[in-house]
Amino acid sequence: MADSTNDAVPASSEYDKIIAVNINRIYKVRQHDTEELTEFQVLKNVNLTVKKEEFLVIVGPSGCGKSTFLDMVAGLAQPTSGEIYMDKKLITGPALDRGIVLQGYALFPWRSVRKNVEFGLEIKNVPKKERAEISQRFIDLVNLNGFEDRYPHELSGGMKQRVAIARALAYDPEVLLMDEPFAAVDAQTREVLQGELLRIWEKTKKTIVFVTHSIDEAIFLADRVVVMASNPGTIKDIIQIELPRPRDGIRASTEFGKLRQEIWQLLQGQHISTEELQTNENLHNEAV
Ligand SMILES: Nc1ncnc2c1ncn2[C@@H]1O[C@H](COP(=O)(O)OP(=O)(O)OP(=O)(O)O)[C@@H](O)[C@H]1O
């Protein structure tokens, strides 16, 4: 579905890419015992601006509405009230200007790596020769050179996720929407993919909205981290991540530790001391 212009576009600067205004999402849920329909508010008054070429990461407790919000930016779901604009145009449905990378890869099992990456280009009617050139460029970019003719079941989890990223990038969307894309891979592969994603982002200058449960992943990747609270889903705070880039080796720094503690406290809604933080080794990459 195409996006349409809207008279009531909110004031925005030339640096704004996506603007969400007063987003509310209410589901009607049937009670098992009485069969009555009750309202369940998932998102309440969410206002958020994503800047052009920004890497924005959203963290928050399970069920706070992160995926719901991302689905709305993708145009796959509609708010009950409120609007989301991209480049001052109201988002009313999905379009190729927004690429989506989900947890669990969602590759086409009957298509080879090359054919998966070419999918969006086929929809855009890009001629065959050009398609082959573009797909090869993105296969190389995600370090899958030599695997072009493999099928998804012949790849590791990390490789499948690389294909999903290459597929989303190949048709050149302006915005990349990523919903826990690395949740299904092992910790080591996850760090490799995070590094690769940053390298690709710096090279391609996309605007990225990325959802994760991992505080470390959020800090490592983001320009800003949006911390959400649940019941109903609201934005609790937005933390600017001013760590220098490139960020290789940054996880061990004091600044990184401070940010980890700050976000952890926000998510817990309570104060915990540095000592407590350090004694909990699992906290590093723990799901929130
Ligand atoms: N179609 C639906 N009908 C009713 N409730 C729904 C529906 N879809 C989602 N929800 C509810 O909305 C809430 C938010 O879901 P959402 O998947 O956006 O949360 P999330 O923050 O992404 O969670 P997680 O981190 O666990 O993936 C959840 O409580 C979920 O049960």
The ligand as a Gaussian input file, in Angstrom:
#p B3LYP/6-31G(d) Opt

LIG

0 1
 N       -3.248000      -9.424000      18.275000
 C       -3.130000      -9.213000      19.579000
 N       -4.201000      -9.289000      20.397000
 C       -4.092000      -9.053000      21.712000
 N       -2.945000      -8.719000      22.334000
 C       -1.846000      -8.641000      21.576000
 C       -1.864000      -8.878000      20.168000
 N       -0.614000      -8.716000      19.678000
 C        0.166000      -8.398000      20.737000
 N       -0.562000      -8.358000      21.866000
 C       -0.088000      -8.028000      23.201000
 O        0.560000      -6.796000      23.130000
 C        1.625000      -6.752000      24.066000
 C        2.865000      -6.238000      23.369000
 O        3.351000      -7.212000      22.465000
 P        4.733000      -6.977000      21.694000
 O        5.035000      -8.222000      20.952000
 O        4.663000      -5.711000      20.947000
 O        5.720000      -6.796000      22.921000
 P        7.325000      -6.818000      22.948000
 O        7.736000      -5.700000      23.818000
 O        7.853000      -6.851000      21.567000
 O        7.552000      -8.204000      23.666000
 P        8.772000      -9.232000      23.571000
 O        9.959000      -8.479000      24.082000
 O        8.373000     -10.344000      24.467000
 O        8.924000      -9.635000      22.133000
 C        1.757000      -8.139000      24.663000
 O        1.166000      -8.153000      25.935000
 C        0.964000      -9.008000      23.719000
 O        0.348000     -10.056000      24.410000

